[in-house]
Amino acid sequence: MVAIGQTYKRDLPPYSTVFWYYKQWCEDGILDPIMANLHQGVREQVKKNHSGQP
């Protein structure tokens, strides 16, 4: 398994900065509604694909 720091892109801020924001967003509950919205969108897309709709 490759450590996340080894695969981190160079055009992004330092890993520690990104992780700090991630922790803040988790603590503030910001990521939960985003993930719920994304999950719902995927579920709707899968449902459309199974029913033959575009």
mmCIF file of the N, C-alpha and C atoms, coordinates in Angstrom:
data_MODEL
# 
_entry.id   MODEL 
# 
loop_
_atom_site.group_PDB 
_atom_site.id 
_atom_site.type_symbol 
_atom_site.label_atom_id 
_atom_site.label_alt_id 
_atom_site.label_comp_id 
_atom_site.label_asym_id 
_atom_site.label_entity_id 
_atom_site.label_seq_id 
_atom_site.pdbx_PDB_ins_code 
_atom_site.Cartn_x 
_atom_site.Cartn_y 
_atom_site.Cartn_z 
_atom_site.occupancy 
_atom_site.B_iso_or_equiv 
_atom_site.pdbx_formal_charge 
_atom_site.auth_seq_id 
_atom_site.auth_comp_id 
_atom_site.auth_asym_id 
_atom_site.auth_atom_id 
_atom_site.pdbx_PDB_model_num 
ATOM 1   N N  . MET A 1 1  ? 0.846   -1.180 0.000   1.00 0.00 ? 1  MET A N  1 
ATOM 2   C CA . MET A 1 1  ? 0.000   0.000  0.000   1.00 0.00 ? 1  MET A CA 1 
ATOM 3   C C  . MET A 1 1  ? 0.892   1.243  0.000   1.00 0.00 ? 1  MET A C  1 
ATOM 4   N N  . VAL A 1 2  ? 0.534   2.214  -0.808  1.00 0.00 ? 2  VAL A N  1 
ATOM 5   C CA . VAL A 1 2  ? 1.307   3.444  -0.925  1.00 0.00 ? 2  VAL A CA 1 
ATOM 6   C C  . VAL A 1 2  ? 0.749   4.471  0.047   1.00 0.00 ? 2  VAL A C  1 
ATOM 7   N N  . ALA A 1 3  ? 1.637   5.115  0.785   1.00 0.00 ? 3  ALA A N  1 
ATOM 8   C CA . ALA A 1 3  ? 1.203   6.159  1.719   1.00 0.00 ? 3  ALA A CA 1 
ATOM 9   C C  . ALA A 1 3  ? 0.665   7.352  0.940   1.00 0.00 ? 3  ALA A C  1 
ATOM 10  N N  . ILE A 1 4  ? -0.337  8.017  1.500   1.00 0.00 ? 4  ILE A N  1 
ATOM 11  C CA . ILE A 1 4  ? -0.977  9.127  0.783   1.00 0.00 ? 4  ILE A CA 1 
ATOM 12  C C  . ILE A 1 4  ? 0.009   10.245 0.473   1.00 0.00 ? 4  ILE A C  1 
ATOM 13  N N  . GLY A 1 5  ? 0.974   10.484 1.323   1.00 0.00 ? 5  GLY A N  1 
ATOM 14  C CA . GLY A 1 5  ? 1.947   11.528 1.079   1.00 0.00 ? 5  GLY A CA 1 
ATOM 15  C C  . GLY A 1 5  ? 2.812   11.254 -0.142  1.00 0.00 ? 5  GLY A C  1 
ATOM 16  N N  . GLN A 1 6  ? 2.968   9.990  -0.492  1.00 0.00 ? 6  GLN A N  1 
ATOM 17  C CA . GLN A 1 6  ? 3.795   9.626  -1.629  1.00 0.00 ? 6  GLN A CA 1 
ATOM 18  C C  . GLN A 1 6  ? 3.079   9.845  -2.950  1.00 0.00 ? 6  GLN A C  1 
ATOM 19  N N  . THR A 1 7  ? 1.768   9.853  -2.954  1.00 0.00 ? 7  THR A N  1 
ATOM 20  C CA . THR A 1 7  ? 1.008   10.003 -4.188  1.00 0.00 ? 7  THR A CA 1 
ATOM 21  C C  . THR A 1 7  ? 0.369   11.385 -4.309  1.00 0.00 ? 7  THR A C  1 
ATOM 22  N N  . TYR A 1 8  ? 0.653   12.246 -3.388  1.00 0.00 ? 8  TYR A N  1 
ATOM 23  C CA . TYR A 1 8  ? 0.037   13.568 -3.337  1.00 0.00 ? 8  TYR A CA 1 
ATOM 24  C C  . TYR A 1 8  ? 0.556   14.440 -4.474  1.00 0.00 ? 8  TYR A C  1 
ATOM 25  N N  . LYS A 1 9  ? -0.359  15.075 -5.201  1.00 0.00 ? 9  LYS A N  1 
ATOM 26  C CA . LYS A 1 9  ? 0.031   15.902 -6.349  1.00 0.00 ? 9  LYS A CA 1 
ATOM 27  C C  . LYS A 1 9  ? 0.773   17.158 -5.912  1.00 0.00 ? 9  LYS A C  1 
ATOM 28  N N  . ARG A 1 10 ? 1.723   17.560 -6.717  1.00 0.00 ? 10 ARG A N  1 
ATOM 29  C CA . ARG A 1 10 ? 2.569   18.709 -6.398  1.00 0.00 ? 10 ARG A CA 1 
ATOM 30  C C  . ARG A 1 10 ? 1.870   20.042 -6.631  1.00 0.00 ? 10 ARG A C  1 
ATOM 31  N N  . ASP A 1 11 ? 0.799   20.069 -7.420  1.00 0.00 ? 11 ASP A N  1 
ATOM 32  C CA . ASP A 1 11 ? 0.125   21.338 -7.696  1.00 0.00 ? 11 ASP A CA 1 
ATOM 33  C C  . ASP A 1 11 ? -0.928  21.681 -6.648  1.00 0.00 ? 11 ASP A C  1 
ATOM 34  N N  . LEU A 1 12 ? -1.026  20.889 -5.610  1.00 0.00 ? 12 LEU A N  1 
ATOM 35  C CA . LEU A 1 12 ? -1.960  21.150 -4.519  1.00 0.00 ? 12 LEU A CA 1 
ATOM 36  C C  . LEU A 1 12 ? -1.200  21.741 -3.334  1.00 0.00 ? 12 LEU A C  1 
ATOM 37  N N  . PRO A 1 13 ? -1.928  22.342 -2.392  1.00 0.00 ? 13 PRO A N  1 
ATOM 38  C CA . PRO A 1 13 ? -1.251  22.861 -1.187  1.00 0.00 ? 13 PRO A CA 1 
ATOM 39  C C  . PRO A 1 13 ? -0.595  21.711 -0.417  1.00 0.00 ? 13 PRO A C  1 
ATOM 40  N N  . PRO A 1 14 ? 0.244   22.025 0.558   1.00 0.00 ? 14 PRO A N  1 
ATOM 41  C CA . PRO A 1 14 ? 0.873   20.970 1.362   1.00 0.00 ? 14 PRO A CA 1 
ATOM 42  C C  . PRO A 1 14 ? -0.183  20.057 1.994   1.00 0.00 ? 14 PRO A C  1 
ATOM 43  N N  . TYR A 1 15 ? 0.167   18.797 2.140   1.00 0.00 ? 15 TYR A N  1 
ATOM 44  C CA . TYR A 1 15 ? -0.743  17.807 2.712   1.00 0.00 ? 15 TYR A CA 1 
ATOM 45  C C  . TYR A 1 15 ? -1.284  18.264 4.061   1.00 0.00 ? 15 TYR A C  1 
ATOM 46  N N  . SER A 1 16 ? -0.431  18.840 4.891   1.00 0.00 ? 16 SER A N  1 
ATOM 47  C CA . SER A 1 16 ? -0.866  19.257 6.225   1.00 0.00 ? 16 SER A CA 1 
ATOM 48  C C  . SER A 1 16 ? -1.964  20.321 6.147   1.00 0.00 ? 16 SER A C  1 
ATOM 49  N N  . THR A 1 17 ? -1.901  21.200 5.162   1.00 0.00 ? 17 THR A N  1 
ATOM 50  C CA . THR A 1 17 ? -2.926  22.231 4.981   1.00 0.00 ? 17 THR A CA 1 
ATOM 51  C C  . THR A 1 17 ? -4.244  21.596 4.550   1.00 0.00 ? 17 THR A C  1 
ATOM 52  N N  . VAL A 1 18 ? -4.174  20.709 3.592   1.00 0.00 ? 18 VAL A N  1 
ATOM 53  C CA . VAL A 1 18 ? -5.382  20.029 3.110   1.00 0.00 ? 18 VAL A CA 1 
ATOM 54  C C  . VAL A 1 18 ? -6.016  19.227 4.230   1.00 0.00 ? 18 VAL A C  1 
ATOM 55  N N  . PHE A 1 19 ? -5.185  18.508 4.997   1.00 0.00 ? 19 PHE A N  1 
ATOM 56  C CA . PHE A 1 19 ? -5.712  17.693 6.084   1.00 0.00 ? 19 PHE A CA 1 
ATOM 57  C C  . PHE A 1 19 ? -6.342  18.562 7.170   1.00 0.00 ? 19 PHE A C  1 
ATOM 58  N N  . TRP A 1 20 ? -5.731  19.721 7.452   1.00 0.00 ? 20 TRP A N  1 
ATOM 59  C CA . TRP A 1 20 ? -6.298  20.636 8.453   1.00 0.00 ? 20 TRP A CA 1 
ATOM 60  C C  . TRP A 1 20 ? -7.698  21.062 8.039   1.00 0.00 ? 20 TRP A C  1 
ATOM 61  N N  . TYR A 1 21 ? -7.867  21.453 6.774   1.00 0.00 ? 21 TYR A N  1 
ATOM 62  C CA . TYR A 1 21 ? -9.195  21.842 6.292   1.00 0.00 ? 21 TYR A CA 1 
ATOM 63  C C  . TYR A 1 21 ? -10.165 20.669 6.345   1.00 0.00 ? 21 TYR A C  1 
ATOM 64  N N  . TYR A 1 22 ? -9.699  19.502 5.951   1.00 0.00 ? 22 TYR A N  1 
ATOM 65  C CA . TYR A 1 22 ? -10.553 18.308 5.997   1.00 0.00 ? 22 TYR A CA 1 
ATOM 66  C C  . TYR A 1 22 ? -11.053 18.066 7.424   1.00 0.00 ? 22 TYR A C  1 
ATOM 67  N N  . LYS A 1 23 ? -10.158 18.142 8.415   1.00 0.00 ? 23 LYS A N  1 
ATOM 68  C CA . LYS A 1 23 ? -10.569 17.956 9.815   1.00 0.00 ? 23 LYS A CA 1 
ATOM 69  C C  . LYS A 1 23 ? -11.577 19.004 10.236  1.00 0.00 ? 23 LYS A C  1 
ATOM 70  N N  . GLN A 1 24 ? -11.344 20.266 9.852   1.00 0.00 ? 24 GLN A N  1 
ATOM 71  C CA . GLN A 1 24 ? -12.273 21.340 10.208  1.00 0.00 ? 24 GLN A CA 1 
ATOM 72  C C  . GLN A 1 24 ? -13.650 21.088 9.612   1.00 0.00 ? 24 GLN A C  1 
ATOM 73  N N  . TRP A 1 25 ? -13.674 20.698 8.344   1.00 0.00 ? 25 TRP A N  1 
ATOM 74  C CA . TRP A 1 25 ? -14.946 20.456 7.667   1.00 0.00 ? 25 TRP A CA 1 
ATOM 75  C C  . TRP A 1 25 ? -15.675 19.268 8.284   1.00 0.00 ? 25 TRP A C  1 
ATOM 76  N N  . CYS A 1 26 ? -14.923 18.239 8.676   1.00 0.00 ? 26 CYS A N  1 
ATOM 77  C CA . CYS A 1 26 ? -15.553 17.096 9.345   1.00 0.00 ? 26 CYS A CA 1 
ATOM 78  C C  . CYS A 1 26 ? -16.160 17.508 10.675  1.00 0.00 ? 26 CYS A C  1 
ATOM 79  N N  . GLU A 1 27 ? -15.404 18.262 11.453  1.00 0.00 ? 27 GLU A N  1 
ATOM 80  C CA . GLU A 1 27 ? -15.882 18.711 12.757  1.00 0.00 ? 27 GLU A CA 1 
ATOM 81  C C  . GLU A 1 27 ? -17.087 19.636 12.642  1.00 0.00 ? 27 GLU A C  1 
ATOM 82  N N  . ASP A 1 28 ? -17.125 20.452 11.606  1.00 0.00 ? 28 ASP A N  1 
ATOM 83  C CA . ASP A 1 28 ? -18.231 21.391 11.410  1.00 0.00 ? 28 ASP A CA 1 
ATOM 84  C C  . ASP A 1 28 ? -19.435 20.751 10.729  1.00 0.00 ? 28 ASP A C  1 
ATOM 85  N N  . GLY A 1 29 ? -19.302 19.500 10.296  1.00 0.00 ? 29 GLY A N  1 
ATOM 86  C CA . GLY A 1 29 ? -20.408 18.800 9.651   1.00 0.00 ? 29 GLY A CA 1 
ATOM 87  C C  . GLY A 1 29 ? -20.656 19.233 8.215   1.00 0.00 ? 29 GLY A C  1 
ATOM 88  N N  . ILE A 1 30 ? -19.662 19.842 7.594   1.00 0.00 ? 30 ILE A N  1 
ATOM 89  C CA . ILE A 1 30 ? -19.822 20.331 6.224   1.00 0.00 ? 30 ILE A CA 1 
ATOM 90  C C  . ILE A 1 30 ? -19.820 19.187 5.215   1.00 0.00 ? 30 ILE A C  1 
ATOM 91  N N  . LEU A 1 31 ? -19.022 18.167 5.476   1.00 0.00 ? 31 LEU A N  1 
ATOM 92  C CA . LEU A 1 31 ? -18.882 17.085 4.499   1.00 0.00 ? 31 LEU A CA 1 
ATOM 93  C C  . LEU A 1 31 ? -20.092 16.152 4.455   1.00 0.00 ? 31 LEU A C  1 
ATOM 94  N N  . ASP A 1 32 ? -20.813 16.033 5.559   1.00 0.00 ? 32 ASP A N  1 
ATOM 95  C CA . ASP A 1 32 ? -21.957 15.118 5.595   1.00 0.00 ? 32 ASP A CA 1 
ATOM 96  C C  . ASP A 1 32 ? -23.028 15.463 4.560   1.00 0.00 ? 32 ASP A C  1 
ATOM 97  N N  . PRO A 1 33 ? -23.503 16.723 4.477   1.00 0.00 ? 33 PRO A N  1 
ATOM 98  C CA . PRO A 1 33 ? -24.518 17.024 3.465   1.00 0.00 ? 33 PRO A CA 1 
ATOM 99  C C  . PRO A 1 33 ? -23.972 16.917 2.037   1.00 0.00 ? 33 PRO A C  1 
ATOM 100 N N  . ILE A 1 34 ? -22.686 17.225 1.860   1.00 0.00 ? 34 ILE A N  1 
ATOM 101 C CA . ILE A 1 34 ? -22.096 17.091 0.525   1.00 0.00 ? 34 ILE A CA 1 
ATOM 102 C C  . ILE A 1 34 ? -22.098 15.623 0.108   1.00 0.00 ? 34 ILE A C  1 
ATOM 103 N N  . MET A 1 35 ? -21.659 14.760 1.007   1.00 0.00 ? 35 MET A N  1 
ATOM 104 C CA . MET A 1 35 ? -21.624 13.322 0.689   1.00 0.00 ? 35 MET A CA 1 
ATOM 105 C C  . MET A 1 35 ? -23.039 12.772 0.482   1.00 0.00 ? 35 MET A C  1 
ATOM 106 N N  . ALA A 1 36 ? -23.999 13.232 1.271   1.00 0.00 ? 36 ALA A N  1 
ATOM 107 C CA . ALA A 1 36 ? -25.377 12.773 1.105   1.00 0.00 ? 36 ALA A CA 1 
ATOM 108 C C  . ALA A 1 36 ? -25.916 13.181 -0.264  1.00 0.00 ? 36 ALA A C  1 
ATOM 109 N N  . ASN A 1 37 ? -25.604 14.408 -0.673  1.00 0.00 ? 37 ASN A N  1 
ATOM 110 C CA . ASN A 1 37 ? -26.053 14.891 -1.975  1.00 0.00 ? 37 ASN A CA 1 
ATOM 111 C C  . ASN A 1 37 ? -25.417 14.091 -3.101  1.00 0.00 ? 37 ASN A C  1 
ATOM 112 N N  . LEU A 1 38 ? -24.128 13.848 -3.009  1.00 0.00 ? 38 LEU A N  1 
ATOM 113 C CA . LEU A 1 38 ? -23.446 13.046 -4.025  1.00 0.00 ? 38 LEU A CA 1 
ATOM 114 C C  . LEU A 1 38 ? -23.985 11.626 -4.071  1.00 0.00 ? 38 LEU A C  1 
ATOM 115 N N  . HIS A 1 39 ? -24.217 11.048 -2.903  1.00 0.00 ? 39 HIS A N  1 
ATOM 116 C CA . HIS A 1 39 ? -24.750 9.690  -2.826  1.00 0.00 ? 39 HIS A CA 1 
ATOM 117 C C  . HIS A 1 39 ? -26.127 9.610  -3.473  1.00 0.00 ? 39 HIS A C  1 
ATOM 118 N N  . GLN A 1 40 ? -26.964 10.595 -3.192  1.00 0.00 ? 40 GLN A N  1 
ATOM 119 C CA . GLN A 1 40 ? -28.306 10.625 -3.789  1.00 0.00 ? 40 GLN A CA 1 
ATOM 120 C C  . GLN A 1 40 ? -28.213 10.737 -5.305  1.00 0.00 ? 40 GLN A C  1 
ATOM 121 N N  . GLY A 1 41 ? -27.313 11.566 -5.799  1.00 0.00 ? 41 GLY A N  1 
ATOM 122 C CA . GLY A 1 41 ? -27.146 11.715 -7.240  1.00 0.00 ? 41 GLY A CA 1 
ATOM 123 C C  . GLY A 1 41 ? -26.717 10.420 -7.909  1.00 0.00 ? 41 GLY A C  1 
ATOM 124 N N  . VAL A 1 42 ? -25.813 9.708  -7.266  1.00 0.00 ? 42 VAL A N  1 
ATOM 125 C CA . VAL A 1 42 ? -25.369 8.422  -7.813  1.00 0.00 ? 42 VAL A CA 1 
ATOM 126 C C  . VAL A 1 42 ? -26.518 7.422  -7.801  1.00 0.00 ? 42 VAL A C  1 
ATOM 127 N N  . ARG A 1 43 ? -27.274 7.388  -6.716  1.00 0.00 ? 43 ARG A N  1 
ATOM 128 C CA . ARG A 1 43 ? -28.411 6.460  -6.631  1.00 0.00 ? 43 ARG A CA 1 
ATOM 129 C C  . ARG A 1 43 ? -29.439 6.755  -7.723  1.00 0.00 ? 43 ARG A C  1 
ATOM 130 N N  . GLU A 1 44 ? -29.700 8.035  -7.976  1.00 0.00 ? 44 GLU A N  1 
ATOM 131 C CA . GLU A 1 44 ? -30.647 8.405  -9.027  1.00 0.00 ? 44 GLU A CA 1 
ATOM 132 C C  . GLU A 1 44 ? -30.117 8.008  -10.399 1.00 0.00 ? 44 GLU A C  1 
ATOM 133 N N  . GLN A 1 45 ? -28.828 8.197  -10.619 1.00 0.00 ? 45 GLN A N  1 
ATOM 134 C CA . GLN A 1 45 ? -28.233 7.841  -11.904 1.00 0.00 ? 45 GLN A CA 1 
ATOM 135 C C  . GLN A 1 45 ? -28.287 6.334  -12.132 1.00 0.00 ? 45 GLN A C  1 
ATOM 136 N N  . VAL A 1 46 ? -27.998 5.556  -11.113 1.00 0.00 ? 46 VAL A N  1 
ATOM 137 C CA . VAL A 1 46 ? -28.056 4.100  -11.239 1.00 0.00 ? 46 VAL A CA 1 
ATOM 138 C C  . VAL A 1 46 ? -29.491 3.660  -11.516 1.00 0.00 ? 46 VAL A C  1 
ATOM 139 N N  . LYS A 1 47 ? -30.442 4.284  -10.839 1.00 0.00 ? 47 LYS A N  1 
ATOM 140 C CA . LYS A 1 47 ? -31.841 3.942  -11.039 1.00 0.00 ? 47 LYS A CA 1 
ATOM 141 C C  . LYS A 1 47 ? -32.257 4.236  -12.473 1.00 0.00 ? 47 LYS A C  1 
ATOM 142 N N  . LYS A 1 48 ? -31.833 5.379  -13.031 1.00 0.00 ? 48 LYS A N  1 
ATOM 143 C CA . LYS A 1 48 ? -32.154 5.712  -14.408 1.00 0.00 ? 48 LYS A CA 1 
ATOM 144 C C  . LYS A 1 48 ? -31.543 4.719  -15.375 1.00 0.00 ? 48 LYS A C  1 
ATOM 145 N N  . ASN A 1 49 ? -30.305 4.321  -15.130 1.00 0.00 ? 49 ASN A N  1 
ATOM 146 C CA . ASN A 1 49 ? -29.638 3.369  -16.003 1.00 0.00 ? 49 ASN A CA 1 
ATOM 147 C C  . ASN A 1 49 ? -30.322 2.010  -15.998 1.00 0.00 ? 49 ASN A C  1 
ATOM 148 N N  . HIS A 1 50 ? -30.813 1.576  -14.848 1.00 0.00 ? 50 HIS A N  1 
ATOM 149 C CA . HIS A 1 50 ? -31.470 0.286  -14.761 1.00 0.00 ? 50 HIS A CA 1 
ATOM 150 C C  . HIS A 1 50 ? -32.859 0.314  -15.405 1.00 0.00 ? 50 HIS A C  1 
ATOM 151 N N  . SER A 1 51 ? -33.492 1.456  -15.454 1.00 0.00 ? 51 SER A N  1 
ATOM 152 C CA . SER A 1 51 ? -34.830 1.521  -16.042 1.00 0.00 ? 51 SER A CA 1 
ATOM 153 C C  . SER A 1 51 ? -34.791 1.796  -17.553 1.00 0.00 ? 51 SER A C  1 
ATOM 154 N N  . GLY A 1 52 ? -33.594 1.931  -18.103 1.00 0.00 ? 52 GLY A N  1 
ATOM 155 C CA . GLY A 1 52 ? -33.475 2.154  -19.540 1.00 0.00 ? 52 GLY A CA 1 
ATOM 156 C C  . GLY A 1 52 ? -33.534 3.603  -19.964 1.00 0.00 ? 52 GLY A C  1 
ATOM 157 N N  . GLN A 1 53 ? -33.635 4.519  -19.019 1.00 0.00 ? 53 GLN A N  1 
ATOM 158 C CA . GLN A 1 53 ? -33.656 5.949  -19.337 1.00 0.00 ? 53 GLN A CA 1 
ATOM 159 C C  . GLN A 1 53 ? -32.221 6.457  -19.483 1.00 0.00 ? 53 GLN A C  1 
ATOM 160 N N  . PRO A 1 54 ? -32.037 7.544  -20.250 1.00 0.00 ? 54 PRO A N  1 
ATOM 161 C CA . PRO A 1 54 ? -30.674 8.088  -20.416 1.00 0.00 ? 54 PRO A CA 1 
ATOM 162 C C  . PRO A 1 54 ? -30.141 8.691  -19.148 1.00 0.00 ? 54 PRO A C  1 
# 
